[in-house]
Amino acid sequence: MVPALSPHTILLFVSTMITGFLTWLVWKKRREIGGIQLLFVQISLFIWVFFAGLQDLVTEIALKIIFVKLSFFGVISIPVFLLLFALYYTHHSTGINPARIVLLCSFPLVTLVLALTNERHGLIWRSVEYINTGFGNNLTFNFGTVFWWFLGYAYVCVLIAMLLVLHTALKFRYIFRKQLWILLTGLFLTLLLNIIYTFELLQSIQGFDMTPFSLTIFSMVMTWSFYKLRFFDLSPIGRDVLVDNIQSSLLVLDEELRIVDLNKPMLQLINDFFENGKNQTRQKHYGLSAKIIFANWPEFVAIIENINNQIVEVSHQNGTQKAIYEVRVSALGGTGKNAGWLIFLMDITDRIKMIETEKRTRQVAEALQETAMVINSSLEVEQTLNLALEMIGRVISYDTANIALLKKDEVVIEYIRGFPNPQEIQGMHIPLEGSPNQQALIHRHPVMYPDVQAVFPRYRQHPHNVVHSLLCIPLYAKEEVLGFLTLDSRRLNNFSYEDLSVSAAFAAQVAISLQNARLYSAVNRRLTEQSILNEIIHIATANLDKLQFIHSVEKQIQRFIPSPVILFAEHEPDQAYWSFVELNAAPYLYLPKTYNLSEGLTGYVIDSGKPLFLNSQQDLNQFLKEQGRENIGPLPRGFMGAPMVIKEKVIGALVTQNLEEDGFFNREDFGLFSTIASQVAVGFENVHLFSRLDIFAKTDELTGLFNRRYFHQLSESAFDQAIRQRTPLAAIMLDIDHFKNINDTFGHLIGDMVLQKVSCACRAALRETDLIGRYGGEEFAIILPGTHINEAKIIAERIRQSIEKIEISTSIGEVSTTASLGVVTIYHSGLSSMEKMLDASDKALYQAKDSGRNCVRVYQGK
């Protein structure tokens, strides 16, 4: 008979082509969350629509029934796979295993068998009627008992899937609800159309099943979600946990610069700075223009008005509080049309302050050092002190300065700088009574006056030199005040407390120079201390690993304490134990790695958070007895320990000891040692942070191997070096055979164990100079510098044999595994880049797969 090509038939075959194309697209996304389940939904829909089209095309009732039966392969599968897809995507798949999947499919499979044998029992349909409608020649069925049971089972599956999606949609914020409501609407529409068809609620379309068409439309929407909304790139649950745990402030804008999403730190920033402290919710800001929200921050508005991929710094003044942010802007959507912008704001105020402080400290240290050099090399007091005033002028802005000596009840100005008529000032006698110098002498510390005339109206009134701001620092020699260092300015509020501190440091040098050569060593020591602290600050902000940091700090400490033993102890806050970082400096101690807080002098320092200074063996014995502690290792004759504290939490201790003599250390040593410990704490914390970030950025968490991105960087360098030096280079691509079956049969935990054991087997077979990374799910890439093809084949075979010996015992049997490997070298023609080498090794790998797996194949390209 001639096929009946009705509009209904044409629509079915168009749907078949669309569904086939969508199935191919979903196949490319099968590794995403829920991707495999959605792929099976697409395959089932393709089967249903294809055989429904063939059924509609033919006119013989016998052929129509055959195609109806074949379409049941898709009909009975779709509800089950829809439910599985919803379970996996909404993260409710914890209890899903192969046995339960088989149980879930058992009734649909029974229904399929009964449909294929319906003529014997009529449990699926009792009778069939051939009707001719405006949509074409269709069959109507008088459905049997089992069909209604299956229909109820299918509706339950779809309803459960809808409830799972609805529950998840209600939990998530605006940006992800859009995706989930699309999914929910599609499911609901499909269910409604199927009910209309099955129960013949509309007589005008009797026999016309719209379910395949609605499912096709639903599939098109889902595939659009894949590529437009990137539906499965990050599951909603994973996204909420990730974004809200980012410490930086995060803002997501659409193309019109409206707020799509923001994390908790960004919400807090907006509420604090731009909502007058009001505790607004996220939803209040969704859809609003970022230019309106941040209207009081014109610098930031300027960035988003001229938005592009960039990294800039911007400051914000909120009253007396100034914050500096690093703004990172990235486009969303990858290639093609831009879908919006991702903006990170990282508060770098403390970092900038630290840099500025470090710069100022370095300038002060350099000025102090230069002054000290002159003091050390010259016996000319006038030359030395004039230079000191010049050095002070480099780091502190002043108009005039003088050094005056104390003479009973008056001061005599001896050395000056900046005065227009120095002869009028030099040698001037100023009564001590009622002067700033008297206050400095009484209080025995530096004094600062933002407006000295308001306190001392008659002080140094001169028509050409009216003083307003003033610093006065007494010059000490032990307990004796020799004189005063005074800095003046014609401006009000010219000096800061930091200037006061710095000028006090210079005053100490001036006092030493005035006192005598006997105090020379003390001056040099202060300079050394300042230099050490400066270097310690520099070390603390440098990106060093733990051992580099420790050795750098040891070198600085030994500049003023020639101790052979300097130890670093580390401690996790809220833990009851601590450990030495490295004992290379004291190998004779033979100490274990960890101790309780109740053990040793170092344990006391960490537990109490207090510095400890014991300068004789008698002091040590008495202290240990009073504290009820046992010493660790040989009993020292001198001990200094200082806690390393970050945010009121002790993260470790800095310790030095002497085994040879009592009185080796002094109180000055102890003071500087404690100060260094506080600076070292910042660097020690940075070392931990840099170490964690570096590891996370370069390695795969499961196997410990290089991740794909970092492996690409290293492999490109190895390729360039081989080309430059004309040395051999080989690459191996490895893939675990039947890994999916291992996961499906034994579970993902066993699959993870297989990946770990394979990575261990690979590393054991490689040299230290070789590179290995996890290239994909069960795929590994290896680079062998300086290796010819024959050597590479031997190494690949050794790896294959090692993997073949891997066995894992489980409750359901032994797990064994094999791997296929592809080998290529740089000498194969046409391989002009590392990317082409890896592609060639991948082709060799597939040759190994085609050869039966568990073997090694060499790339045969020309």
GUZAKOL-158406 format. One record per residue (C-alpha): y, z, x. Coordinates in steps of 0.05 Angstrom, whole numbers, padded with zeros to 5 digits, always signed. Layout:
BEGIN
YZX...
***
This chain:
BEGIN
+00000+00000+00000+00072-00013+00021+00107+00050+00049+00160+00079+00003+00224+00084+00044+00267+00128-00002+00332+00165+00017+00290+00229+00019+00243+00196+00070+00301+00172+00113+00331+00242+00114+00265+00272+00135+00257+00225+00193+00329+00235+00214+00315+00309+00212+00252+00297+00254+00293+00262+00308+00346+00316+00307+00294+00371+00310+00259+00337+00368+00324+00331+00407+00340+00404+00392+00271+00425+00415+00285+00391+00481+00351+00427+00487+00320+00495+00471+00265+00480+00522+00320+00479+00576+00342+00549+00552+00273+00578+00544+00284+00631+00599+00340+00665+00559+00327+00727+00516+00288+00703+00455+00286+00632+00482+00210+00624+00482+00205+00649+00410+00260+00603+00388+00226+00545+00423+00163+00557+00382+00206+00559+00319+00234+00491+00338+00164+00462+00352+00138+00489+00286+00198+00459+00249+00187+00392+00284+00114+00391+00260+00134+00410+00189+00190+00358+00183+00150+00303+00218+00089+00308+00172+00133+00319+00111+00166+00253+00128+00099+00218+00135+00076+00249+00068+00138+00222+00035+00130+00154+00067+00060+00138+00041+00044+00127-00032-00031+00141-00033-00044+00212-00059-00102+00223-00011-00058+00207+00050-00002+00249+00022-00048+00310+00016-00073+00299+00088-00002+00300+00114+00014+00361+00071-00044+00397+00103-00020+00377+00173+00050+00401+00157+00020+00470+00144+00013+00478+00220+00088+00484+00221+00098+00519+00154+00054+00579+00171+00083+00587+00241+00158+00589+00227+00162+00658+00192+00122+00691+00247+00162+00661+00304+00228+00675+00268+00208+00748+00264+00188+00749+00338+00253+00716+00357+00293+00769+00319+00253+00825+00351+00264+00800+00421+00337+00781+00413+00357+00848+00381+00317+00887+00434+00265+00915+00385+00206+00883+00423+00183+00946+00460+00118+00952+00420+00102+00877+00420+00039+00859+00458-00011+00801+00454-00058+00841+00409-00003+00854+00358+00021+00782+00360-00050+00760+00344-00052+00810+00287+00015+00783+00262-00011+00712+00263-00079+00728+00232-00059+00719+00159-00020+00654+00171-00080+00627+00209-00126+00645+00150-00077+00610+00104-00079+00548+00149-00155+00545+00147-00155+00553+00071-00102+00497+00065-00145+00450+00107-00206+00465+00063-00169+00472-00004-00214+00422-00041-00271+00472-00037-00237+00532-00068-00166+00515-00093-00137+00580-00065-00075+00545-00037-00062+00497-00094-00102+00487-00158-00076+00418-00175-00028+00364-00151+00018+00321-00194+00048+00256-00169+00120+00247-00195+00174+00195-00184+00245+00223-00179+00312+00198-00156+00296+00227-00088+00231+00188-00081+00157+00195-00095+00140+00269-00089+00082+00315-00102+00087+00378-00144+00035+00432-00135+00005+00484-00180-00002+00537-00125-00062+00582-00118-00068+00657-00106-00071+00656-00030-00008+00613-00026+00032+00665-00065+00004+00719-00019+00026+00678+00042+00093+00664+00010+00105+00738+00001+00083+00750+00073+00131+00696+00098+00189+00724+00057+00175+00793+00086+00177+00765+00157+00243+00730+00143+00274+00790+00109+00255+00836+00166+00286+00786+00215+00349+00785+00172+00352+00861+00170+00344+00866+00245+00401+00816+00256+00445+00850+00203+00434+00919+00235+00452+00891+00303+00513+00854+00277+00541+00917+00246+00536+00954+00312+00574+00903+00354+00646+00887+00361+00682+00824+00338+00665+00778+00395+00590+00783+00384+00588+00792+00309+00608+00719+00303+00543+00698+00336+00500+00744+00295+00532+00727+00228+00518+00653+00242+00445+00671+00253+00443+00715+00190+00476+00663+00146+00428+00609+00168+00368+00652+00153+00395+00671+00085+00410+00599+00066+00340+00576+00087+00307+00632+00046+00349+00616-00015+00333+00541-00014+00259+00555-00006+00260+00601-00066+00295+00547-00108+00241+00496-00088+00180+00541-00095+00198+00571-00162+00228+00505-00189+00294+00539-00207+00330+00471-00211+00292+00419-00251+00338+00364-00227+00309+00368-00157+00236+00383-00177+00189+00365-00120+00246+00358-00070+00236+00412-00016+00303+00426+00018+00275+00478+00065+00263+00430+00124+00334+00405+00118+00364+00475+00116+00321+00495+00176+00344+00433+00213+00417+00450+00199+00403+00521+00221+00373+00495+00285+00433+00452+00299+00479+00512+00290+00435+00554+00336+00435+00501+00390+00511+00495+00384+00513+00571+00394+00472+00560+00458+00522+00513+00489+00588+00531+00456+00584+00606+00446+00532+00615+00503+00491+00654+00452+00439+00680+00499+00475+00684+00566+00485+00759+00556+00451+00797+00500+00500+00839+00458+00467+00904+00477+00470+00887+00552+00541+00864+00544+00566+00928+00511+00534+00971+00565+00559+00927+00622+00631+00915+00600+00646+00987+00580+00619+01014+00646+00664+00969+00688+00714+01015+00720+00769+00962+00722+00810+00947+00660+00781+00884+00627+00817+00838+00578+00789+00776+00545+00839+00726+00516+00828+00662+00476+00863+00596+00489+00924+00621+00449+00928+00685+00492+00904+00728+00434+00861+00788+00449+00787+00775+00437+00758+00836+00471+00776+00893+00518+00738+00950+00550+00751+01025+00548+00795+01029+00611+00839+00972+00585+00845+01006+00516+00865+01071+00551+00917+01035+00593+00948+01002+00531+00948+01068+00492+00979+01106+00550+01033+01057+00571+01047+01012+00512+01029+01053+00449+01067+01116+00468+01003+01155+00476+00975+01136+00407+00900+01134+00405+00893+01064+00376+00823+01033+00367+00801+00967+00396+00799+00934+00328+00874+00946+00321+00887+00899+00380+00837+00843+00364+00873+00779+00347+00941+00803+00371+00980+00764+00423+00976+00794+00492+01049+00775+00503+01069+00822+00445+01024+00879+00467+01050+00877+00539+01122+00858+00521+01148+00918+00560+01112+00893+00622+01149+00827+00637+01114+00817+00705+01046+00817+00671+01071+00773+00614+01095+00723+00666+01025+00720+00695+00991+00706+00628+01044+00656+00607+01029+00615+00670+00956+00632+00669+00907+00601+00718+00851+00624+00763+00887+00671+00811+00890+00739+00843+00958+00772+00844+00989+00841+00851+01036+00869+00798+01069+00936+00789+01087+00976+00726+01138+01031+00721+01126+01082+00665+01182+01133+00672+01173+01165+00740+01102+01141+00746+01091+01075+00783+01024+01040+00783+01004+00978+00823+00949+00932+00797+00909+00875+00827+00903+00823+00772+00843+00775+00774+00843+00717+00725+00782+00673+00712+00773+00618+00662+00717+00624+00610+00671+00568+00590+00653+00538+00658+00663+00463+00661+00693+00424+00604+00742+00452+00555+00768+00522+00572+00746+00575+00521+00794+00630+00543+00810+00676+00600+00778+00737+00632+00830+00784+00663+00812+00844+00707+00864+00896+00725+00844+00941+00782+00889+01001+00797+00903+00996+00871+00960+01047+00872+00922+01095+00916+00900+01040+00962+00971+01015+00971+00996+01086+00983+00941+01096+01034+00961+01031+01070+01034+01051+01069+01016+01121+01093+00973+01092+01148+01029+01045+01169+01079+01102+01171+01029+01147+01207+01017+01092+01258+01092+01083+01269+01101+01158+01277+01042+01162+01324+01068+01104+01366+01137+01135+01369+01108+01203+01386+01064+01171+01438+01121+01134+01471+01163+01197+01472+01106+01236+01502+01096+01183+01555+01168+01191+01577+01163+01267+01575+01099+01263+01617+01129+01216+01668+01200+01242+01675+01231+01307+01697+01299+01286+01672+01310+01329+01610+01371+01290+01587+01335+01223+01592+01275+01251+01557+01312+01283+01499+01357+01223+01488+01295+01180+01483+01265+01230+01434+01326+01221+01388+01319+01145+01394+01245+01149+01376+01260+01193+01315+01310+01139+01293+01253+01088+01291+01215+01127+01237+01270+01167+01202+01335+01136+01178+01394+01179+01198+01467+01170+01217+01475+01223+01271+01427+01270+01308+01435+01326+01357+01395+01377+01396+01430+01445+01400+01410+01505+01442+01411+01575+01415+01460+01620+01453+01459+01690+01423+01498+01685+01357+01518+01612+01363+01489+01543+01377+01514+01494+01428+01506+01419+01417+01479+01389+01481+01447+01322+01464+01473+01274+01411+01463+01205+01382+01502+01163+01333+01569+01198+01336+01630+01152+01341+01666+01200+01388+01611+01236+01426+01660+01273+01471+01687+01311+01410+01617+01335+01391+01580+01345+01455+01587+01417+01479+01613+01441+01412+01599+01514+01396+01580+01528+01324+01574+01600+01298+01504+01616+01274+01530+01659+01217+01535+01619+01152+01504+01555+01180+01440+01516+01164+01414+01536+01233+01416+01609+01211+01372+01593+01150+01322+01556+01194+01321+01616+01241+01312+01667+01185+01257+01629+01149+01225+01607+01215+01212+01537+01188+01249+01471+01180+01301+01467+01124+01326+01406+01085+01391+01400+01046+01401+01340+00999+01476+01359+00998+01493+01408+01054+01567+01412+01033+01547+01442+00966+01514+01500+01003+01557+01504+01065+01626+01476+01046+01657+01488+01115+01599+01459+01156+01622+01407+01207+01680+01382+01165+01707+01322+01203+01750+01266+01175+01708+01213+01208+01640+01245+01201+01628+01280+01134+01556+01305+01130+01518+01307+01064+01442+01304+01076+01414+01347+01132+01349+01365+01166+01347+01426+01212+01284+01441+01251+01278+01502+01297+01251+01488+01367+01197+01538+01384+01166+01560+01449+01110+01606+01427+01149+01658+01384+01216+01643+01416+01267+01596+01384+01300+01555+01438+01346+01514+01393+01349+01465+01336+01337+01392+01322+01387+01368+01270+01389+01301+01233+01449+01283+01190+01466+01229+01139+01529+01211+01102+01486+01194+01041+01462+01245+00990+01387+01256+00984+01373+01214+01044+01313+01253+01072+01244+01266+01043+01194+01321+01055+01154+01270+01095+01215+01260+01140+01218+01335+01147+01146+01337+01170+01155+01279+01218+01218+01307+01248+01182+01373+01257+01131+01336+01299+01186+01308+01343+01219+01376+01346+01155+01404+01375+01159+01353+01432+01232+01369+01443+01217+01443+01448+01162+01430+01498+01207+01388+01540+01260+01443+01538+01211+01499+01553+01179+01479+01618+01125+01438+01650+01075+01494+01634+01074+01470+01561+01062+01397+01581+00989+01401+01564+01005+01427+01494+01050+01368+01481+00998+01319+01504+00948+01353+01460+00992+01346+01398+01001+01273+01413+00927+01265+01422+00914+01300+01356+00963+01255+01320+00932+01194+01351+00862+01218+01333+00882+01231+01261+00914+01162+01259+00850+01130+01286+00808+01172+01238+00850+01147+01179+00841+01075+01205+00766+01086+01213+00762+01116+01143+00792+01053+01112+00752+01004+01154+00690+00970+01125+00638+01000+01172+00565+01017+01161+00543+01089+01165+00523+01090+01239+00584+01051+01261+00628+01100+01224+00593+01161+01254+00597+01134+01325+00671+01116+01317+00687+01186+01292+00646+01218+01348+00685+01179+01399+00751+01205+01370+00728+01277+01366+00704+01276+01438+00775+01257+01459+00794+01330+01448+00727+01367+01446+00680+01346+01502+00620+01371+01462+00553+01336+01473+00531+01353+01402+00570+01327+01341+00528+01324+01278+00540+01295+01209+00506+01326+01149+00504+01293+01081+00494+01324+01014+00488+01298+00943+00533+01341+00898+00493+01385+00849+00431+01379+00894+00400+01439+00929+00386+01404+00994+00422+01370+01052+00403+01329+01113+00430+01307+01180+00450+01234+01182+00430+01221+01255+00401+01265+01310+00405+01216+01367+00460+01259+01399+00413+01319+01399+00341+01294+01407+00319+01360+01435+00328+01393+01367+00266+01360+01336+00291+01379+01267+00262+01358+01200+00302+01312+01157+00321+01356+01097+00339+01429+01086+00356+01475+01030+00427+01499+01022+00403+01568+01040+00383+01545+01110+00425+01545+01173+00499+01550+01189+00510+01479+01164+00478+01498+01098+00529+01554+01091+00587+01507+01103+00561+01458+01050+00541+01511+01000+00606+01551+01005+00653+01492+01017+00688+01533+01070+00699+01517+01144+00663+01562+01194+00685+01581+01265+00639+01624+01309+00656+01625+01383+00603+01670+01414+00529+01683+01407+00545+01754+01384+00589+01727+01328+00533+01679+01308+00479+01733+01306+00524+01779+01265+00542+01724+01216+00469+01703+01206+00449+01775+01194+00504+01786+01143+00488+01723+01106+00412+01732+01110+00403+01663+01139+00358+01634+01192+00387+01588+01245+00362+01516+01250+00341+01496+01320+00363+01532+01384+00415+01586+01373+00483+01559+01398+00536+01601+01433+00592+01567+01396+00595+01533+01328+00648+01496+01287+00633+01467+01218+00678+01439+01165+00659+01413+01095+00672+01342+01074+00701+01347+01004+00717+01291+00955+00745+01309+00887+00727+01382+00896+00655+01364+00910+00622+01375+00978+00589+01311+01001+00570+01336+01071+00595+01372+01132+00620+01356+01202+00588+01402+01254+00593+01413+01329+00562+01466+01372+00555+01488+01445+00492+01517+01475+00519+01534+01544+00576+01585+01541+00615+01631+01496+00688+01615+01481+00679+01540+01490+00720+01525+01428+00789+01551+01408+00828+01559+01343+00868+01496+01356+00803+01457+01364+00779+01487+01298+00843+01469+01261+00841+01396+01282+00767+01393+01271+00776+01417+01198+00833+01367+01188+00789+01311+01215+00733+01331+01168+00779+01322+01108+00797+01252+01132+00725+01236+01150+00704+01254+01079+00744+01195+01052+00713+01147+01101+00643+01176+01089+00651+01164+01015+00676+01093+01029+00616+01080+01073+00570+01098+01015+00609+01055+00966+00612+00994+01013+00538+01002+01028+00519+01003+00955+00564+00944+00938+00538+00904+00998+00465+00916+00978+00477+00898+00905+00514+00834+00924+00461+00808+00972+00391+00830+00948+00345+00823+00890+00335+00891+00858+00260+00883+00843+00234+00854+00908+00287+00876+00959+00292+00803+00983+00357+00764+00989+00382+00739+00922+00390+00666+00910+00466+00664+00922+00463+00701+00989+00401+00664+01011+00439+00599+01000+00495+00624+01046+00446+00643+01101+00405+00580+01095+00467+00536+01099+00487+00571+01163+00417+00563+01191+00418+00488+01175+00487+00479+01207+00464+00515+01269+00401+00473+01274+00442+00409+01268+00493+00434+01319+00441+00458+01370+00390+00403+01354+00334+00453+01343+00277+00449+01293+00282+00480+01225+00230+00486+01170+00232+00507+01096+00177+00533+01051+00180+00537+00975+00129+00584+00944+00110+00593+00871+00060+00643+00843+00004+00608+00805-00005+00623+00731+00047+00679+00734+00063+00672+00660-00010+00685+00643-00007+00748+00685+00055+00772+00646+00024+00753+00579-00043+00784+00594-00026+00846+00634+00047+00858+00616+00113+00853+00653+00103+00917+00692+00041+00888+00725+00079+00823+00734+00134+00861+00771+00081+00893+00815+00053+00824+00832+00123+00800+00851+00133+00861+00896+00066+00853+00930+00077+00779+00941+00145+00793+00972+00113+00845+01018+00058+00796+01038+00110+00744+01055+00153+00790+01096+00092+00815+01135+00076+00743+01154+00146+00725+01177+00188+00738+01239+00252+00778+01241+00291+00714+01250+00261+00681+01188+00297+00682+01121+00265+00695+01053+00296+00700+00984+00276+00704+00912+00294+00634+00888+00275+00641+00815+00229+00682+00769+00165+00675+00809+00191+00626+00861+00209+00644+00933+00244+00604+00987+00233+00613+01062+00273+00586+01121+00240+00583+01190+00290+00571+01247+00263+00540+01310+00198+00519+01275+00162+00452+01277+00120+00425+01220+00053+00448+01250+00077+00519+01260+00107+00519+01190+00040+00497+01161+00005+00554+01197+00055+00605+01172+00050+00578+01101-00025+00581+01103-00022+00652+01130+00022+00672+01072-00024+00637+01022-00085+00674+01048-00048+00741+01046-00028+00729+00973-00099+00709+00956-00123+00778+00978-00075+00815+00931-00113+00854+00878-00085+00903+00827-00129+00947+00784-00108+00956+00711-00139+00986+00649-00159+00917+00624-00186+00889+00689-00169+00867+00759-00108+00824+00772-00114+00772+00826-00064+00719+00843-00054+00657+00885+00006+00616+00905+00023+00543+00918+00068+00526+00976+00109+00465+00996+00132+00454+01068+00186+00410+01097+00224+00404+01163+00293+00381+01181+00262+00320+01216+00241+00287+01151+00287+00228+01142+00341+00232+01090+00346+00307+01091+00419+00312+01109+00433+00380+01079+00399+00446+01064+00401+00430+00990+00361+00367+01002+00311+00405+01046+00299+00457+00991+00292+00401+00940+00241+00366+00985+00202+00431+00994+00203+00439+00919+00173+00370+00911+00119+00388+00961+00106+00451+00921+00093+00409+00859+00046+00366+00900+00008+00430+00915+00008+00448+00840-00019+00378+00823-00073+00387+00876-00103+00446+00840-00057+00503+00862-00072+00556+00916-00058+00507+00972-00004+00484+01021+00025+00414+01019+00075+00380+01067+00131+00337+01039+00110+00264+01045+00177+00232+01030+00204+00176+01075
***
